Every structure is written in C-alpha cells, then in structure tokens.
Amino acid sequence: MPKPILLAQLSDPHIGADENGFDPVSHLEAVVAAVRALPDRPDAVLVSGDLTHDGGLPEFELARGLLERIGAPLHILPGNHDDRGLLRRAFDLPGEGGEPIRYSVDVGELRLVAFDSNVPGQDPGRYDSGQLRWLDAELGAEPERPALLALHHPPLATGIQEWDEINLEPGQRQALAAVVSRHPQLRAIVGGHLHRVAASALAGVPVLAAPSTYLQARPDFGAEDVEMVPHPGFALHALRDGELASQVESVPL
C-alpha cells in the first residue's frame, strides 16, 4: 500500500534564545534527527514561525542549515519574533521587504496555504481585512483540492489566560471563521506560537497548535506566569484518500 502524503510541522525553534540556560540549537538538532528517523520520510516540512528569538541573518541561516538536514522541501512562515525581511532573504520566500509572507504550494495532493497572522512589534496576531480577502480568494482558487491552512497564531483558546492574551486580538477567531466556513475542502488549520499542543475547531474545521522544538508551556490554569519546560516535539500530518490525520511526537533529549 502506498504511503500517504506526509507533512512534518516544526514550530518555534527560537534560535538565539537562552531560556533558563536551555539551548535551542541542540533541541532543534534532536527534533531534526527524530524526523529523519521516521519510518516514512516526510514529503515536505512546514515551519510555523519564530525561527529565531529576535535574531539576525546568522541565526536564520543557522536554522536553515539545521532544517535542510531533513532532506525535504521547506515551507516557512514568520512568527512574531521573526523579521520578515531577513526571513525572506534566508529562505528565498516570495514578496518584498516587510510585507506579509503568504503563498500556496502543492505537497502532492495536499494544498498548503501559508498565511501570515503577525502584527509587527506585538505578540498577539491579527487577520486584517486585506489578509482575509487574500485568503478567501486563495482558497477559492482550487475548491476541489484538499487544503491545509498554516499560520503562526492558531485560532483557538487554551483556557490559560496569559497565553490567550498573547495569542490573538479580540474578535479574530470569528473573523477567520467567516472565511473558513466558505471552503469545505479545508481539512485543518495548524499553527504554533503557544509552545504546547492544543486542539479545537473553527467553523467545523480541526485546529491544532503544534509543539515547539524548544520549550513547552506547562498547563497550569491558575498560575499568573506560564512555566516553560524542555520537552521538544513536532507534528506530522498525513493525507490519504482526501482525509487528513494529524499526530504529535515528543522527542527525548
């Protein structure tokens, strides 16, 4: 039996960070090695933002060198910590300068739509009217092809107040849902940013926040501050016969 189309999702490497002495480079190396060791190699790799921790071009180039070890096409999104211009330069992404990074690519039968949810200079994301018009038209261009929407800020609530406050501006999930509801070929929405696995749905479409390759947030729903712990991981999305399934893999250090 032929294998399904496989898309590995890595998120939030934060190259250049030094949270409590934990090294993001060695953590990303461990995740890359784990992806390479999978029984079935992915057809492509999605990286859903925060490749660096407010880094410069050397940090982006280091991230690219590590990610290229997987040996699959790389599809990159910016996070709120990333400089769009430097990210474009390091990964040869479409567009110019600091404008939103958005594009679509085919991964076998799966159409991957990369959508920029960032607002320069702030942590929470926003889907402004221009971005939503672009997304509506992009999804409408191929209504018969199964699609995966990828962004940095996932449209879900975690129940952790501090985390939800830095995820999305008020009203953004509803604005995105109005577009999503018009495109039944959309199989899932995936993001990062939250540094933990979280799942929900938007207009009937599954939503998954992938783990960070660096640190995860502990689920303490009553704490004022979120604790970060060194448990890297990644997600794997499999498309077979038009159906999409998503799994999450924890990587031991």
N, C-alpha and C positions, 0 to 999 in steps of 0.2 A: 504494500500500500504506500503511495507517495506521501511524503510528509506535508503538513500544512505550510502555508506561508508564515514565517516566524519573524516577528519584530521584537528585538530586545530594547527595553527602555531603561536608560540610566538617567539619574537626575541629581542635581545639586552636589557636584563634586567639591565646589568651593576651594579650588586650588589657590594656595596662598594664605589660607586661614590657619589659625593656631588656637583652636578652642580647647582650653584645659590641657594643652600640650599634645593633643591628638593630631596626627599627621594625615592630611587629606590625600597626599600623593600615594602613600602606602596603602590606604584604604581603597583608592581607585584602582591601583595595581591589583589588589586582591579581587575586586569585582570583575575587572577585565579578564583575569585568569579564570574566574569561575564561569564567565560567559564562554570563553574559549574551550572550557572543559565540558560544555553541554554535549549530550549525545548527538544533538542536531544543531549545527551551526545556524545562527540567525541569517535571514536574507538581508536584513538591514538593521541599523542601530539608530534609535531616537534618543537624543539627549535633551531633556526638557528644562534646561535653564540653570542659571547660577553655576556656570562652569568655573568661574573664578570668584574669589572673595574680594571684589573691588580691585582686581588685578590689572596689570598691563599686558602688553603684547607677549612678553616672555611666558607669562602664566597661561595665556590662551594657547600658545604654541606647545607648551608642555602638555596641556590637556589633550591637544590634538594628537601629539605623538603617542600618548598612552592609549587613547581610544582607537587609533589606527591599528594597534596590535590585534584587535578583534578580527580584522580582515574582512569587514563588511562595509557597505556604503554607510556614511554618517549623515544623519539629518538632524540639524541643530536648531534649537530655539534659544532666545535670550531669556534670562531671568532678571529679577530686579537688581541683582548685584553686577550684572554684565553691562559693559559699554558696547552698544550696538555697532558702532563704527569699528572697534577693534575686533569684535566677534566676526563681523563681515570679512575683515581683512584676513583673519587667521583661518577661516573655514570657507572662504570663497562663496559667501552667501549672496543671494540676489538683492538688488536695491542699492541705495547710496546712503552714506553717512549715518545719521542718527534716526532715519525714518524707520517705521515699524518693519520688522522682519517677518514676512508672510509668504508662503508658497505652497504648492502642492506637488507631490511626487507619487509615482506608482511603485508599490512594493509588491510585485506580482499582481494578483487580482485585487489587492487592497490599495485604496487611495488614501494616502496620508496627507492631511491638511494641517499645515503648521500655522498657528495663529498667535500673534504677539499680543499678550494681555498686559504689558508693562506700562507704567507711567514713570518717566524718568524722574529720579530724585525722591521716590517714595516706595515703601514696601507694598502696600495694597495694590491690587490690579484693577483695571477698568476696561470694559469693552465699549469704546465710544461709538457714536452713530456711524462714522465713516468706516471703522473696522467691521461693524456688524453688517453694513451694506456689502462690503467686500466678501465677508464670509458667506452671506446669503447667496451672492452671485457665484461664488466658487463652488459651493455645494450643489447649486442648481445646474452647474455646467455638465455634470455627469451623474444624473439621478439614479442610474441603474447599477453603478459600481459601488460595492461595499466600501464605506469610508470610516476612517478613524480621525477624530479631531484632537490635535495635540496643542496644549498651551501650558504656560508656566503656573498660573493661578487656577486651581481646579474649582469649578462651580459647585461647591458643597460646603456644608457646615460641620465642624468637628465636635461641637459642644464644649470645646475648650476656649474660653472667652478671649484670652490673649492671642491665641492662634487665629481665631476667626476675625479678630480686629485687624490683623496684618495681612489677611488673605485677599479680601475683595471689598471694594467700596459698597455701601448700601444700594440695593436695587439691581446689582449687576447680574445675579443669577436669573432674575426674572427677565431682564433684557436679552440675555443669551437664550433663555428657554423659548422666547418668541421666535427666534430664528431656527433653533434646533427642531422645534415641533413641525416645521415645514419640510423636513428632509428625512424620510423614513429609511433611507439607505445608510444613515449614520449608525454604526454599530456600537461605538463607545466614545467617551471623552476622557482623555488622560492628561494628567498634569504632574507637577512636582510641588516645590515651594514649602510644603508643610513638614517635610522631614519625618514623615510617618505614613504608613499605609492607612488610607481611609477610603471608604466606598459609599456611594449614594446613587441617586438617579436624578436626571434633569429632563423634563418633558418625556419621560418614559425611556430615556437612553441611559445606560450604565455610566457612572463616573468613577474613576479610580485615581487617587493620588498615589504615585509611586514612592518607594522609599528613597532616601538619599544614599549615595555611595559613601558618604562621610559619616554623619551622625544622625540619630533618630531622636525625636521628641517623645518623652515618656507620657503616657495617658493619665496625667493627674488632673482631674476635672475640677478640683477645688483650690489648686495652688495659684498664687499670683504670678509666679515665674515658671516657665517651662524648662524642665531639666533635659539636657541633651546627653545621650549615651552612645558609645561607639559600637553600633550594630549595623554595618553596611548591608545593602541589598540592592536588588534590581527587579524589574518586572519583565514578563515575557508574554506577548500577545500572539495568539495562534488563530489564523483564519483557515477554515476548512469548509468547503461546500457553502460558502457565504455566511457561515456562522463564526463569530469571534469569541474566543475564550481567553481570559487573562489570568495569569498566575504570578505570584510573588515569591522570590527566592531570597533567603537570608544567607549571608556569606560570612563564615567564621574567619576570625583574624588569627 
